[in-house]
Amino acid sequence: MKPVVYCYNRCTTCKKALKFLDENGVDYELIPIYDNPPSKEDYLKYFKESGLPIKRFFNTSGVLYREQKLKDKVPNLTEDEAAEMLSSDGRLDKRPLLVYGDKVYPGFREAEWKDILNLE
């Protein structure tokens, strides 16, 4: 099974993550997150599998996040509402999003990705 990486091609963090994968010889599936964000059902699954707070799946530094004043709204969203919102617009999603089997990680941190992908 290949890891799936949801990315935005202009995102510098995504570029770093893809470089890391390439340098480590990881064969992955790349999905443009703006065009094809994960579905609501996928997000509900990812919330459970990751064990992370829902807020971690939002691009909190993004323009859309600030414009919609989501800082005040996200803490009060149900999982269902958050999944619906994230799946509706890829600009809201934290990127890159790594999905590998039952492991999910929003954002790029080399140590976490090494662990998830069983590298080294």
N, CA and C of each residue as an Amber inpcrd file, in Angstrom:
protein
   360
   0.8410000  -1.1850000   0.0000000   0.0000000   0.0000000   0.0000000
   0.8860000   1.2480000   0.0000000   0.5680000   2.1630000  -0.9040000
   1.3090000   3.4140000  -1.0200000   0.7390000   4.4520000  -0.0680000
   1.6210000   5.2730000   0.5020000   1.1160000   6.4230000   1.2550000
   0.4310000   7.3950000   0.2900000  -0.5650000   8.0840000   0.7890000
  -1.2580000   9.1210000   0.0230000  -0.8880000  10.4550000   0.6430000
  -0.5240000  11.4040000  -0.2020000  -0.1450000  12.7280000   0.2780000
  -1.0190000  13.7560000  -0.4310000  -1.8140000  14.4590000   0.3640000
  -2.6200000  15.5690000  -0.1560000  -1.7680000  16.8270000  -0.0360000
  -1.5460000  17.5160000  -1.1590000  -0.6630000  18.6830000  -1.1830000
  -1.2400000  19.8000000  -2.0360000  -0.6500000  20.9590000  -1.8550000
  -0.8900000  22.1010000  -2.7250000   0.4560000  22.4480000  -3.3440000
   0.5280000  22.5280000  -4.6650000   1.8190000  22.6480000  -5.3480000
   2.5920000  23.9290000  -5.0680000   1.9570000  24.9520000  -4.5480000
   2.6710000  26.1940000  -4.2280000   3.0770000  26.2910000  -2.7570000
   2.7090000  25.3170000  -1.9920000   2.9880000  25.3190000  -0.5500000
   4.4340000  24.9000000  -0.2970000   5.1970000  25.7380000   0.4010000
   6.6030000  25.4140000   0.6640000   6.7390000  24.2050000   1.5860000
   5.8410000  24.0530000   2.5350000   5.8920000  22.8910000   3.4170000
   5.6130000  21.6130000   2.6290000   4.6860000  21.6870000   1.6980000
   4.4040000  20.5240000   0.8410000   5.6340000  20.1720000   0.0100000
   6.3060000  21.1820000  -0.5110000   7.5050000  20.9390000  -1.3100000
   8.5750000  20.2450000  -0.4740000   8.7360000  20.6770000   0.7730000
   9.7050000  20.0370000   1.6780000   9.3220000  18.5820000   1.9330000
   8.0430000  18.3490000   2.1420000   7.5710000  16.9900000   2.4110000
   7.8040000  16.0780000   1.2160000   7.5090000  16.5580000   0.0270000
   7.7040000  15.7510000  -1.1800000   9.1890000  15.4890000  -1.4270000
  10.0240000  16.4740000  -1.1570000  11.4700000  16.2880000  -1.2810000
  11.9370000  15.2090000  -0.3090000  11.4270000  15.2640000   0.9100000
  11.7600000  14.2490000   1.9210000  11.3700000  12.8540000   1.4260000
  10.1690000  12.7240000   0.9030000   9.7060000  11.4250000   0.4020000
  10.5840000  10.9320000  -0.7450000  10.8870000  11.8350000  -1.6690000
  11.7170000  11.4720000  -2.8210000  13.1180000  11.0570000  -2.3830000
  13.7010000  11.8200000  -1.4610000  15.0540000  11.5030000  -0.9890000
  15.1070000  10.1730000  -0.2500000  13.9890000   9.7630000   0.3190000
  13.9390000   8.4970000   1.0490000  13.3880000   7.3550000   0.2010000
  13.2030000   7.6100000  -1.0870000  12.7670000   6.5710000  -2.0060000
  11.3650000   6.0440000  -1.7490000  10.5010000   6.8940000  -1.1910000
   9.1350000   6.4900000  -0.8920000   8.2620000   6.6630000  -2.1320000
   7.5950000   5.6030000  -2.5330000   6.6410000   5.6530000  -3.6390000
   5.2960000   6.0750000  -3.0470000   4.7360000   7.1680000  -3.5130000
   3.5130000   7.7120000  -2.9220000   2.5450000   8.1590000  -4.0060000
   1.3010000   8.3150000  -3.5850000   0.2680000   8.8580000  -4.4590000
   0.0570000  10.3090000  -4.0550000   0.1480000  11.2140000  -5.0050000
  -0.0110000  12.6380000  -4.7530000  -1.3920000  13.0870000  -5.2050000
  -2.1100000  13.7500000  -4.3110000  -3.4480000  14.2550000  -4.6350000
  -3.4760000  15.7590000  -4.3600000  -3.8580000  16.5640000  -5.3560000
  -3.9640000  18.0140000  -5.1390000  -5.1350000  18.3230000  -4.1960000
  -4.8160000  18.8370000  -3.0230000  -5.8270000  19.0240000  -1.9750000
  -6.8480000  20.1040000  -2.3180000  -6.4550000  21.1180000  -3.0980000
  -7.4230000  22.1550000  -3.4610000  -8.4840000  21.6000000  -4.3960000
  -8.0690000  20.7340000  -5.3010000  -8.9840000  20.1640000  -6.2850000
  -9.7510000  18.9590000  -5.7510000  -9.1100000  18.1760000  -4.9030000
  -9.6910000  16.9270000  -4.4030000  -9.4540000  16.7410000  -2.9100000
 -10.0700000  17.5710000  -2.0820000  -9.8760000  17.3620000  -0.6450000
 -10.5060000  16.0270000  -0.2270000 -10.0380000  15.4690000   0.8820000
 -10.6700000  14.2420000   1.3640000 -12.1670000  14.4590000   1.5860000
 -12.9250000  13.3860000   1.4830000 -14.3710000  13.4650000   1.6820000
 -14.7110000  13.6320000   3.1600000 -15.9340000  13.9640000   3.4110000
 -16.4220000  14.0850000   4.7870000 -16.2160000  12.7600000   5.5290000
 -16.5370000  11.6560000   4.8730000 -16.3840000  10.3380000   5.4880000
 -14.9200000  10.0480000   5.7900000 -14.0410000  10.4470000   4.8550000
 -12.6030000  10.2700000   5.0890000 -12.1710000  11.0420000   6.3230000
 -12.6050000  12.2970000   6.4210000 -12.2080000  13.0980000   7.5780000
 -12.7140000  12.5080000   8.8860000 -13.9300000  12.0230000   8.9050000
 -14.4430000  11.4110000  10.1300000 -13.5590000  10.2250000  10.5350000
 -13.1230000   9.4680000   9.5540000 -12.2180000   8.3370000   9.7910000
 -10.8490000   8.8460000  10.2690000 -10.3280000   9.8880000   9.6290000
  -9.0170000  10.4280000   9.9800000  -8.9970000  11.0000000  11.3970000
 -10.0780000  11.6550000  11.8040000 -10.1380000  12.1910000  13.1600000
  -9.9360000  11.0630000  14.1730000 -10.6430000   9.9720000  13.9630000
 -10.5680000   8.8400000  14.8830000  -9.1910000   8.1700000  14.8510000
  -8.6980000   7.9250000  13.6490000  -7.4220000   7.2160000  13.5060000
  -6.2430000   8.0090000  14.0440000  -6.2660000   9.3170000  13.8640000
  -5.1190000  10.1310000  14.2720000  -5.0810000  10.3630000  15.7770000
  -6.2520000  10.4710000  16.3860000  -6.2990000  10.8190000  17.8040000
  -5.9370000  12.2730000  18.0650000  -5.7960000  13.0480000  17.0150000
  -5.4280000  14.4590000  17.1460000  -6.6710000  15.3250000  17.3060000
  -6.5070000  16.5010000  17.9180000  -7.6380000  17.4270000  17.9870000
  -8.0580000  17.8520000  16.5750000  -9.3290000  18.0930000  16.4030000
  -9.8640000  18.4860000  15.0980000  -9.1560000  19.7300000  14.5580000
  -8.8170000  20.6460000  15.4180000  -8.1750000  21.8910000  14.9940000
  -6.9010000  21.6230000  14.1970000  -6.2040000  20.5250000  14.4680000
  -4.9530000  20.1990000  13.7690000  -5.1690000  19.9620000  12.2780000
  -6.3880000  19.6850000  11.8730000  -6.6730000  19.4210000  10.4670000
  -6.9840000  20.7000000   9.6890000  -7.0710000  21.8240000  10.3860000
  -7.3640000  23.1030000   9.7410000  -6.0820000  23.8830000   9.4860000
  -6.0320000  24.5680000   8.3480000  -4.9230000  25.4460000   8.0080000
  -5.1580000  26.7700000   8.7310000  -4.7210000  26.8220000   9.9760000
  -5.0140000  27.9800000  10.8330000  -4.2910000  29.2490000  10.3980000
  -3.3050000  29.1310000   9.5300000  -2.6200000  30.3310000   9.0420000
  -3.1400000  30.7730000   7.6800000  -4.1360000  30.0900000   7.1650000
  -4.6740000  30.4080000   5.8490000  -5.5960000  31.6100000   5.8390000
  -5.6730000  32.2460000   4.6960000  -6.5100000  33.4300000   4.5020000
  -7.9830000  33.0880000   4.7540000  -8.4530000  31.9980000   4.1960000
  -9.8560000  31.6190000   4.3360000 -10.2250000  31.3630000   5.8020000
  -9.3240000  30.7410000   6.5310000  -9.5320000  30.4740000   7.9590000
  -9.7430000  31.8020000   8.7090000  -8.8990000  32.7780000   8.3830000
  -9.0090000  34.0870000   9.0370000 -10.2540000  34.8420000   8.5680000
 -10.5200000  34.8190000   7.2630000 -11.6830000  35.5310000   6.7280000
 -12.9870000  35.0280000   7.3360000 -13.0780000  33.7240000   7.5300000
 -14.3030000  33.1390000   8.0810000 -14.3210000  33.1370000   9.6140000
 -13.2710000  33.7390000  10.2070000 -13.1650000  33.8380000  11.6720000
 -13.3600000  32.4640000  12.3340000 -12.6720000  31.4840000  11.7840000
 -12.8330000  30.1130000  12.2690000 -12.1350000  29.8570000  13.5940000
 -11.2360000  30.7420000  13.9840000 -10.5570000  30.5870000  15.2730000
 -11.5750000  30.4370000  16.3940000 -12.6580000  31.1980000  16.3140000
 -13.6840000  31.1580000  17.3450000 -14.7030000  30.0440000  17.1250000
 -14.8240000  29.5720000  15.8820000 -15.8500000  28.5780000  15.5560000
 -15.3700000  27.1390000  15.6980000 -14.1280000  26.8690000  15.2840000
 -13.6210000  25.4940000  15.2430000 -13.7090000  24.7740000  16.5890000
 -13.3680000  25.4320000  17.7060000 -13.4450000  24.7030000  18.9840000
 -14.8510000  24.1930000  19.3340000 -15.8710000  24.7860000  18.7440000
 -17.2420000  24.3960000  19.0640000 -17.8870000  23.4930000  18.0050000
 -17.1390000  23.1580000  16.9550000 -17.6860000  22.3050000  15.9020000
 -17.7700000  20.8530000  16.3530000 -18.7920000  20.1650000  15.9070000
 -18.8440000  18.7230000  16.1030000 -17.9070000  18.0960000  15.0730000
 -17.5720000  16.8330000  15.2440000 -16.7420000  16.1540000  14.2500000
 -17.4160000  16.1840000  12.8870000 -18.7230000  15.9880000  12.8810000
 -19.4810000  15.9800000  11.6370000 -19.3940000  17.3370000  10.9380000
 -19.5720000  18.4060000  11.6860000 -19.5030000  19.7580000  11.1150000
 -18.1050000  20.0750000  10.5920000 -17.0800000  19.6910000  11.3620000
 -15.6980000  19.9460000  10.9480000 -15.3670000  19.1690000   9.6820000
 -15.7790000  17.9110000   9.6250000 -15.5130000  17.0810000   8.4480000
 -16.2070000  17.6540000   7.2190000 -17.4350000  18.1290000   7.3970000
 -18.1810000  18.7410000   6.2890000 -17.4550000  19.9890000   5.7960000
 -17.0010000  20.8190000   6.7110000 -16.3270000  22.0620000   6.3560000
 -15.0040000  21.7780000   5.6360000 -14.1950000  20.8870000   6.1850000
 -12.8920000  20.5750000   5.5920000 -13.0270000  19.9610000   4.2020000
 -14.0160000  19.1190000   4.0320000 -14.1850000  18.4460000   2.7420000
 -14.7700000  19.3740000   1.6800000 -15.3250000  20.5010000   2.1020000
 -15.9750000  21.4100000   1.1550000 -15.0120000  22.3700000   0.4600000
 -13.8330000  22.5990000   1.0600000 -12.8950000  23.5590000   0.4770000
 -11.4740000  23.1980000   0.9070000 -10.6670000  22.7460000  -0.0450000
  -9.3010000  22.3240000   0.2330000  -8.3970000  23.4110000   0.7800000
  -8.8240000  24.6610000   0.6780000  -8.0040000  25.7490000   1.2310000
  -8.0660000  25.7830000   2.7540000  -9.0340000  25.1060000   3.3390000
  -9.1530000  25.0650000   4.7950000  -8.2790000  23.9760000   5.4210000
  -7.8460000  23.0300000   4.6080000  -7.1570000  21.8460000   5.1120000
  -5.6900000  22.1090000   5.4240000  -5.2280000  21.5710000   6.5440000
  -3.8100000  21.6010000   6.8790000  -3.0920000  20.7370000   5.8570000
  -1.9890000  21.2250000   5.3690000  -1.2720000  20.4800000   4.3580000
   0.2200000  20.4710000   4.6550000   0.8890000  19.4860000   4.1510000
   0.3690000  18.2980000   3.4890000  -0.3440000  17.3910000   4.4840000
  -1.1660000  16.5380000   3.9610000  -1.8630000  15.5490000   4.7780000
  -1.3720000  14.1780000   4.3270000  -0.7380000  13.4540000   5.2490000
  -0.2050000  12.1250000   4.9650000  -1.1790000  11.0750000   5.4680000
  -1.5350000  10.1490000   4.5980000  -2.4210000   9.0440000   4.9640000
  -1.7120000   7.7540000   4.5430000  -1.4720000   6.8910000   5.5250000
  -0.7770000   5.6400000   5.2480000  -1.3980000   4.5350000   6.0920000
  -2.1990000   3.7040000   5.4340000  -2.9240000   2.6700000   6.1730000
  -3.8780000   3.3310000   7.1420000  -3.7350000   2.9970000   8.4240000
  -4.6000000   3.6080000   9.4340000  -3.9010000   4.7530000  10.1660000
  -2.8180000   5.2580000   9.5750000  -2.0890000   6.3760000  10.1780000
  -2.3320000   7.6310000   9.3530000  -2.5650000   8.7280000  10.0670000
  -2.8760000  10.0030000   9.4200000  -2.1060000  11.1000000  10.1330000
  -1.5170000  12.0140000   9.3440000  -0.7950000  13.1170000   9.9690000
  -0.9480000  14.3830000   9.1250000  -1.6060000  15.4110000   9.6860000
  -1.7100000  16.7010000   8.9900000  -0.4710000  17.5500000   9.2740000
   0.0820000  18.1270000   8.2220000   1.2970000  18.9170000   8.3720000
   2.5180000  18.0400000   8.1550000   3.6840000  18.6660000   8.0960000
   4.9160000  17.9040000   7.8860000   5.8770000  18.1300000   9.0300000
   6.1860000  17.0610000   9.7000000   7.2680000  17.0230000  10.6750000
   8.0480000  15.7580000  10.3480000   9.3050000  15.9440000  10.0080000
  10.1130000  14.8310000   9.5180000  10.0970000  13.6310000  10.4660000
  10.2620000  13.8460000  11.7380000  10.3180000  12.7290000  12.6960000
   9.0180000  11.9210000  12.6820000   7.8850000  12.6180000  12.6550000
   6.5980000  11.9320000  12.6380000   6.4070000  11.1480000  11.3500000
   6.7890000  11.7550000  10.2290000   6.6460000  11.0660000   8.9510000
   7.5600000   9.8450000   8.8930000   8.7820000   9.9620000   9.4310000
   9.6760000   8.7950000   9.4700000   9.0470000   7.6560000  10.2560000
   8.4530000   8.0030000  11.3720000   7.7990000   6.9920000  12.2180000
   6.6150000   6.3530000  11.4940000   5.7480000   7.1560000  10.9320000
   4.5680000   6.6690000  10.2370000   4.9480000   5.7690000   9.0540000
   5.9880000   6.1690000   8.3320000   6.3970000   5.4370000   7.1300000
   7.4340000   4.3520000   7.4100000   7.7560000   4.1670000   8.6890000
   8.7290000   3.1450000   9.1010000  10.0820000   3.3170000   8.4080000
  10.5740000   4.5380000   8.3720000  11.8640000   4.8250000   7.7770000
  12.9310000   4.8160000   8.8630000  14.1250000   4.3340000   8.5320000
  15.2940000   4.2060000   9.4230000  15.1680000   3.1490000  10.4170000
